[in-house]
Amino acid sequence: MEFGPLITDIANEFRDALPDGGALLALDLGTKTIGLATCDAGWQFATAGKTLERGKFGRDRDRLAELVKERTIRGMVIGLPRNMDGSEGPRAQASRAYARNLSAAFELPVLLWDERWSTSSAERDMIGQDMSRRKRAERIDSHAAAVFLQGAIDALAGGVL
């Protein structure tokens, strides 16, 4: 039996799939938008990117393909929206399905990362930067993606799993 690229929520499995590191792309999947963030190849710094209007998967895939090629992305981190008690509901299952589709489309390993508190943390950071409510609304998803991507790369680079 042949298996596709790795999809996991275990950081050390993901790290083992990328022994030489490499740039990562994080996706915060909303029902209407996808917040994007990237990190450098050495897994030091996460940076908020664009927020894409979410459409059919084929269109999303094509837009993401440009970024994957441009940034030489080696793996993806997808926010996994768990409930506060750690259980998974319909949104988490939708994120897992999206991860399977992305993994098949790009043949890259995917790490599913707990995104609880990422949006509220991003909101606090943007308020601290005195960002207007309108700009926060436009950028919250990409900043949330950067928050959970930073948590993931800290764990990956530091070995805290």
C-alpha positions in Angstrom: 0.0 0.0 0.0 1.3 3.4 -0.9 0.8 6.4 1.4 0.8 10.0 0.5 2.6 12.8 2.3 2.4 12.9 6.1 -0.6 14.5 7.8 -0.2 14.7 11.6 -0.9 16.6 14.7 2.3 15.3 16.3 5.1 17.9 16.0 8.0 15.5 16.1 6.6 13.4 13.3 6.3 16.5 11.2 9.8 17.6 12.1 11.2 14.1 11.2 9.5 14.5 7.7 11.5 17.7 7.2 15.0 17.0 8.6 16.5 19.9 6.8 13.8 22.4 7.8 12.4 24.6 5.1 9.9 27.4 4.8 6.4 26.6 6.1 3.0 28.0 5.1 0.3 28.3 7.8 -3.4 28.4 7.0 -6.1 29.7 9.3 -9.2 28.3 7.7 -12.4 30.3 8.1 -15.7 29.8 6.4 -15.2 32.9 4.3 -11.5 33.5 4.4 -8.1 31.8 4.7 -5.5 33.6 6.8 -1.9 32.9 5.6 1.4 33.2 7.4 4.9 31.9 6.5 8.1 31.3 8.3 11.7 31.2 7.3 13.6 28.0 6.4 15.3 28.0 9.8 12.0 28.0 11.7 12.8 31.2 13.6 10.1 33.8 12.7 6.5 33.6 11.6 5.1 36.5 9.5 1.5 37.2 8.8 0.7 37.3 5.1 -2.4 37.8 3.0 -5.9 36.9 3.8 -7.6 35.1 0.9 -11.2 35.1 0.2 -12.2 31.4 0.4 -13.8 29.8 -2.6 -14.0 26.4 -4.2 -11.0 24.2 -3.4 -9.6 24.3 -6.9 -9.4 28.0 -6.9 -7.9 28.1 -3.4 -5.4 25.4 -4.5 -4.3 27.5 -7.5 -3.8 30.6 -5.5 -1.8 28.7 -2.8 0.3 27.0 -5.5 1.7 30.4 -6.5 2.8 31.1 -2.9 4.2 27.6 -2.5 6.3 28.0 -5.6 7.3 31.6 -4.9 8.4 30.9 -1.2 9.7 27.4 -1.8 7.4 26.0 0.8 8.4 22.6 2.3 5.5 22.0 4.6 2.1 23.3 5.7 0.7 24.0 9.2 -3.1 24.1 9.4 -4.9 25.5 12.3 -7.0 22.8 14.0 -10.0 24.5 15.8 -10.5 22.4 18.8 -13.1 23.0 21.4 -12.0 24.4 24.8 -12.1 20.9 26.3 -9.8 19.6 23.6 -12.5 17.7 21.7 -13.1 18.1 18.0 -16.3 19.3 16.3 -17.4 19.8 12.7 -14.9 22.7 12.1 -12.0 20.5 13.1 -13.2 17.7 10.8 -13.5 20.2 8.0 -9.9 21.3 8.6 -8.7 17.7 8.6 -10.5 17.2 5.2 -8.9 20.4 3.8 -5.5 19.1 5.0 -6.0 15.8 3.1 -6.9 17.8 0.0 -3.9 20.1 0.3 -1.5 17.2 1.1 -2.7 15.4 -2.0 -2.5 18.5 -4.2 1.0 19.6 -3.1 2.6 16.4 -1.9 3.9 18.2 1.2 3.7 17.2 4.9 1.0 18.8 6.9 1.0 19.6 10.6 -2.4 20.2 12.2 -1.8 22.6 15.1 -4.2 23.5 17.9 -5.3 27.0 17.2 -7.2 27.7 20.4 -6.5 31.2 21.6 -4.7 32.3 18.4 -7.4 34.7 17.3 -7.7 36.4 20.7 -3.9 36.6 21.0 -3.6 38.1 17.5 -6.4 40.6 18.4 -4.6 41.7 21.6 -1.3 42.1 19.6 -3.0 44.3 17.0 -4.8 46.4 19.6 -1.4 46.9 21.3 -0.1 48.2 17.9 -3.0 50.7 18.0 -4.5 49.2 14.8 -7.9 50.4 13.8 -10.9 48.1 14.2 -11.3 48.0 10.4 -7.7 47.0 9.8 -7.9 44.4 12.5 -11.0 42.9 10.9 -9.1 42.7 7.5 -6.0 41.1 9.0 -7.1 39.0 12.0 -7.0 35.7 10.1 -3.5 36.1 8.8 -2.3 37.3 12.2 -3.9 34.4 13.9 -2.1 32.1 11.5 1.2 33.8 12.4 0.4 33.2 16.1 -0.1 29.5 15.8 2.7 29.1 13.3 5.1 30.7 15.7 3.9 28.3 18.4 4.5 25.4 16.0 7.9 26.5 14.9 9.0 27.2 18.5 8.0 23.6 19.3 9.7 22.2 16.2 12.9 24.1 16.5 13.2 23.8 20.3 12.1 20.2 20.5 9.3 21.1 22.9 6.6 18.7 21.9 
